[in-house]
Amino acid sequence: MIKNNKFLSFILVIPFILSCQIKKDQHLAADSFLPMQIGNLWYMNAQSYTEIQDTVRINKKLFYKFYSLVGGDASSTVYLRIDEHHKLIEGYPDSPLKTYTRADFSAKKGDKFFTTGEKDENDNEVTVVQKSDREITFSFDPVYHPNLKGHPTLVKYIRGKGWADQYQKIKIDGVVYQESQDKN
């Protein structure tokens, strides 16, 4: 009888632990500047959108597969993860040892970092130009590129929603967070 009670107690604890993990994951999505779950969608129109389609392990780390269609005829696939230091890391299965830092969500306004540290034409100096509890904006300057140096581009993220572009709808964890009035 005592063994059965211990087993029953153990069985009853498992759903509690799993529900805590689900709540923790939902809380993390709301807190993230780029929530990652298969099915998340940033939709401008049928010809331009980004969606998370799958996950893959690269160098034993979990990355999310982001597929983008741009203008109806160009596409790209990137693999992203947020590491334990709140950095947005890009990697690829065919080059598992090479990574790029696309964002540092724990950085403060004015902080700088480099995307690769390679000091080549693909390396960008990134500066946090704006940060609040709700938004963060990065300036990417290709300082080692002979023609593009001094012509930075800005990338802005909104907490719980991801990229801050003009989307018709954003779907995070199955919930539509934003939808424009114009449905064209």
Disulfide bonds with the S-S distance in Angstrom:
none
